[in-house]
Amino acid sequence: MEHATNRDDSGYPVYVESFDSDSRYRRVRLRGVGCEPLEKEEFVPRVRQVFPGIDLDDPDQVHWADRPGQWPRWHPGEA
């Protein structure tokens, strides 16, 4: 699959943006929907809602900008 350099038109159905250690979220771009901040627990249900048949392990369908499968460590009560 050929991918554009612009993240908004990446060619991937799902594009997980760079890791941000100051947040409990990762920004996830869902093709045709837009960009959403998602927590680890929200990621799979939301992606499957938009793309029911997606293979989450296929790098041509889900692209991680960095640290695949990892989420920031965040604890309730932290700012």
QUIFEN-V142707 format. One record per helix or strand. SS is the DSSP state (A for helix, B for strand). FROM is the first residue (numbers start at 0). TO is the last residue. If there is no record, write none. Layout:
# QUIFEN-V142707
SS:FROM:TO  SS:FROM:TO
This chain:
# QUIFEN-V142707
A:6:8  B:13:15  B:25:29  B:33:37  A:39:49  B:61:63
